[in-house]
């Protein structure tokens, strides 16, 4: 059931194939052009060969990859089939009445919507990564395999973190502000807006302790070959622990919230 749900969502996302691929190619080309122009200007103006521990080539590789990886990690951001919409519009009722596991079904929809973005990463990102490789980006089959696993876990973690916020719809009339706040904080402290190495050194312990770095920075750094197997395994275990913590929180919130649910919209 879950695989069929994911496949259906993937087909729905690719319903307009030409528009989808034209947009995907345009976004990649624009992202590459903007990254190259902006960081080339920054390095030239600063007169420094390295910023945040990265040289010009490494920085451009990071920025381009993190944009592609970010689309996979965030998926559809729940999209039209969000948990909050199910609560507000009564869509949750069918999951309570029929033997369909609600949270796994929602994640299957999320994963299905993410599959096309993963194809984009393979078609655009991987060739770019291999052709653009440098001594500072020692890409290998092992780094690509480890990075792919990290991306999958990052997608699960992003879903798990957003789920309790979505479930606040049982009590709040609008959870959009919470979702926007979570998205902004995740993008900033996860390494999507700015590489984490560019943050002040005194903030590094906080970045290491928070779960956000596992969204974007860790998968991209792993793809770029900057993580050993031991470091990757440790980071993956920490990310899975965060997934479990948010899943337990979501389960508690859902158990309390369903007691208030009245099935509006039926």
C-alpha positions as CSV (number, residue, x, y, z in Angstrom):
1,X,0.0,0.0,0.0
2,X,2.8,2.4,0.9
3,X,4.7,1.7,-2.3
4,X,1.6,2.2,-4.4
5,X,1.0,5.5,-2.6
6,X,4.5,6.7,-3.2
7,X,4.3,5.7,-6.9
8,X,1.0,7.5,-7.4
9,X,2.4,10.6,-5.8
10,X,5.5,10.5,-8.1
11,X,3.3,10.1,-11.2
12,X,1.2,13.0,-10.1
13,X,4.3,15.2,-9.7
14,X,5.4,14.2,-13.2
15,X,2.0,14.7,-14.8
16,X,3.3,17.6,-16.8
17,X,6.6,16.1,-17.8
18,X,7.8,18.8,-20.2
19,X,7.1,21.7,-17.8
20,X,8.8,19.7,-15.0
21,X,12.0,19.0,-16.9
22,X,12.3,22.4,-18.5
23,X,11.9,24.0,-15.0
24,X,14.4,21.5,-13.5
25,X,17.0,22.3,-16.2
26,X,16.4,26.0,-16.0
27,X,16.7,26.0,-12.2
28,X,20.0,24.1,-12.3
29,X,21.5,26.3,-15.0
30,X,20.4,29.4,-13.1
31,X,21.7,28.1,-9.8
32,X,25.0,27.3,-11.3
33,X,25.3,30.7,-12.9
34,X,24.3,32.6,-9.8
35,X,26.6,30.5,-7.5
36,X,29.5,31.1,-9.9
37,X,28.9,34.8,-10.2
38,X,28.2,35.5,-6.5
39,X,31.0,33.5,-5.0
40,X,33.5,34.6,-7.7
41,X,32.7,38.2,-6.8
42,X,33.0,37.5,-3.0
43,X,36.3,35.7,-3.3
44,X,37.6,38.5,-5.6
45,X,36.5,41.3,-3.3
46,X,37.8,39.6,-0.2
47,X,41.2,38.8,-1.7
48,X,41.2,35.6,0.2
49,X,41.8,32.2,-1.3
50,X,39.5,30.5,1.2
51,X,36.3,31.4,2.9
52,X,34.9,29.2,5.7
53,X,37.6,26.6,5.0
54,X,36.5,26.3,1.3
55,X,38.3,27.5,-1.8
56,X,36.4,29.0,-4.8
57,X,35.9,25.7,-6.5
58,X,34.8,23.9,-3.4
59,X,32.4,26.7,-2.5
60,X,30.7,26.7,-5.9
61,X,30.4,22.9,-5.8
62,X,28.8,23.0,-2.3
63,X,26.3,25.7,-3.3
64,X,25.1,24.0,-6.4
65,X,24.8,20.6,-4.7
66,X,23.0,21.9,-1.7
67,X,20.3,23.5,-3.8
68,X,19.7,20.1,-5.5
69,X,19.9,18.1,-2.3
70,X,17.6,20.7,-0.6
71,X,14.8,19.9,-3.0
72,X,15.0,16.2,-2.0
73,X,15.3,16.8,1.7
74,X,12.4,19.2,1.9
75,X,10.3,17.2,-0.5
76,X,7.0,18.9,-1.1
77,X,7.0,20.5,2.3
78,X,3.8,18.4,2.7
79,X,2.2,20.4,-0.1
80,X,-1.5,20.2,-0.7
81,X,-1.8,17.0,1.3
82,X,-0.5,18.4,4.5
83,X,-1.4,17.0,7.9
84,X,-2.9,20.3,8.9
85,X,-5.2,20.3,5.9
86,X,-6.4,16.9,6.8
87,X,-7.2,18.1,10.3
88,X,-8.9,21.3,9.1
89,X,-10.9,19.8,6.2
90,X,-11.7,16.4,7.8
91,X,-9.5,14.3,5.6
92,X,-8.1,12.6,8.7
93,X,-11.4,10.9,9.3
94,X,-10.9,8.2,6.7
95,X,-7.6,7.2,8.3
96,X,-9.3,6.8,11.7
97,X,-12.1,4.7,10.3
98,X,-10.2,2.5,7.9
99,X,-7.1,0.3,8.6
100,X,-4.7,2.7,6.9
101,X,-1.7,3.8,9.0
102,X,-1.9,7.6,8.9
103,X,1.7,8.8,9.4
104,X,3.3,6.1,7.2
105,X,0.9,7.0,4.4
106,X,1.7,10.7,4.7
107,X,5.4,9.9,4.5
108,X,4.8,7.7,1.5
109,X,3.2,10.7,-0.2
110,X,6.2,12.8,0.8
111,X,8.7,10.2,-0.5
112,X,6.8,9.9,-3.8
113,X,6.8,13.6,-4.4
114,X,10.6,13.5,-3.7
115,X,11.5,10.9,-6.2
116,X,11.5,13.2,-9.2
117,X,13.9,15.6,-7.4
118,X,16.2,12.7,-6.7
119,X,16.2,11.9,-10.4
120,X,17.2,15.6,-11.0
121,X,20.1,15.2,-8.6
122,X,21.3,12.1,-10.5
123,X,21.0,13.6,-13.9
124,X,22.3,17.1,-13.2
125,X,24.2,17.0,-9.8
126,X,26.2,13.8,-10.1
127,X,27.8,14.6,-13.5
128,X,28.6,18.1,-12.3
129,X,30.0,16.6,-9.1
130,X,32.3,14.2,-11.0
131,X,33.4,16.7,-13.7
132,X,33.9,19.4,-11.1
133,X,35.8,17.3,-8.6
134,X,39.0,18.7,-7.1
135,X,41.5,17.6,-4.5
136,X,39.2,19.2,-1.9
137,X,36.2,17.3,-3.2
138,X,37.5,13.7,-3.5
139,X,34.3,12.2,-4.9
140,X,34.2,8.4,-5.0
141,X,31.7,5.6,-5.3
142,X,31.8,5.3,-1.5
143,X,31.1,9.0,-0.9
144,X,28.2,8.9,-3.4
145,X,26.7,5.8,-1.7
146,X,27.1,7.3,1.8
147,X,25.7,10.6,0.7
148,X,22.7,9.0,-0.9
149,X,21.9,7.3,2.4
150,X,22.4,10.5,4.3
151,X,20.0,12.3,1.9
152,X,17.3,9.7,2.6
153,X,17.7,10.0,6.4
154,X,17.7,13.8,6.1
155,X,14.4,13.6,4.2
156,X,13.0,11.4,7.0
157,X,14.3,13.8,9.7
158,X,12.8,16.8,8.0
159,X,9.4,15.1,7.8
160,X,9.7,14.0,11.5
161,X,10.5,17.5,12.6
162,X,7.7,19.2,10.7
163,X,5.1,16.6,11.8
164,X,4.6,17.8,15.3
165,X,4.2,21.4,14.1
166,X,1.6,20.2,11.5
167,X,-0.2,18.4,14.3
168,X,-0.6,21.6,16.2
169,X,-3.6,22.1,13.9
170,X,-5.6,20.2,16.4
171,X,-5.3,23.3,18.7
172,X,-4.4,26.2,16.4
173,X,-6.5,27.7,13.6
174,X,-3.4,28.2,11.4
175,X,0.0,26.5,11.6
176,X,1.5,28.2,8.6
177,X,3.6,30.6,10.7
178,X,5.1,27.6,12.5
179,X,6.0,25.9,9.3
180,X,7.5,29.0,7.8
181,X,9.6,29.5,10.9
182,X,10.8,25.9,10.9
183,X,11.7,26.1,7.2
184,X,13.7,29.4,7.7
185,X,15.6,28.1,10.7
186,X,16.3,24.8,9.0
187,X,17.6,26.5,5.9
188,X,19.8,28.9,7.9
189,X,21.3,26.5,10.4
190,X,21.2,23.5,8.1
191,X,23.7,25.0,5.7
192,X,21.3,25.7,2.8
193,X,21.6,29.5,2.9
194,X,25.3,29.7,4.0
195,X,27.8,26.9,4.5
196,X,28.1,26.1,8.2
197,X,31.9,26.5,7.9
198,X,31.2,30.2,7.3
199,X,29.6,30.7,10.7
200,X,31.6,32.2,13.6
201,X,33.7,29.6,15.4
202,X,32.0,30.3,18.7
203,X,28.7,29.1,17.2
204,X,30.1,25.8,16.0
205,X,29.3,23.8,19.1
206,X,25.6,25.0,18.8
207,X,25.5,24.0,15.2
208,X,26.9,20.6,16.1
209,X,24.4,20.0,18.9
210,X,21.3,21.1,16.9
211,X,19.6,18.7,14.4
212,X,19.5,21.1,11.5
213,X,23.0,20.4,10.1
214,X,21.8,16.9,9.2
215,X,19.4,18.3,6.7
216,X,21.7,19.8,4.1
217,X,25.3,20.3,5.3
218,X,26.0,16.7,6.2
219,X,24.6,15.0,3.1
220,X,26.4,17.5,0.8
221,X,29.7,17.3,2.7
222,X,29.5,13.5,2.5
223,X,28.8,13.6,-1.3
224,X,31.9,15.8,-1.7
225,X,34.0,13.2,0.1
226,X,34.7,15.3,3.2
227,X,33.5,12.6,5.6
228,X,35.3,9.4,6.6
229,X,33.2,6.3,7.1
230,X,33.5,6.6,10.9
231,X,32.3,10.3,10.8
232,X,29.5,9.4,8.4
233,X,28.4,6.5,10.7
234,X,28.4,8.7,13.7
235,X,26.5,11.5,12.0
236,X,23.9,9.0,10.6
237,X,23.3,7.5,14.1
238,X,22.8,11.0,15.6
239,X,20.3,11.9,12.8
240,X,18.4,8.7,13.4
241,X,18.3,9.4,17.1
242,X,16.7,12.8,16.3
243,X,14.2,11.1,14.0
244,X,13.2,8.8,16.8
245,X,12.9,11.7,19.2
246,X,10.6,13.7,16.9
247,X,8.6,10.6,16.0
248,X,7.9,10.0,19.7
249,X,6.9,13.7,20.1
250,X,4.6,13.5,17.1
251,X,3.0,10.3,18.5
252,X,2.3,12.0,21.8
253,X,0.9,15.1,20.1
254,X,-1.3,13.0,17.8
255,X,-2.6,10.9,20.6
256,X,-3.7,14.0,22.5
257,X,-4.9,15.9,19.5
258,X,-7.2,13.2,18.1
259,X,-9.2,13.5,21.3
260,X,-10.1,17.0,20.2
261,X,-10.8,16.1,16.6
262,X,-14.4,16.4,15.5
263,X,-14.1,15.7,11.8
264,X,-15.0,19.1,10.3
265,X,-15.7,19.3,6.6
266,X,-17.7,16.0,6.4
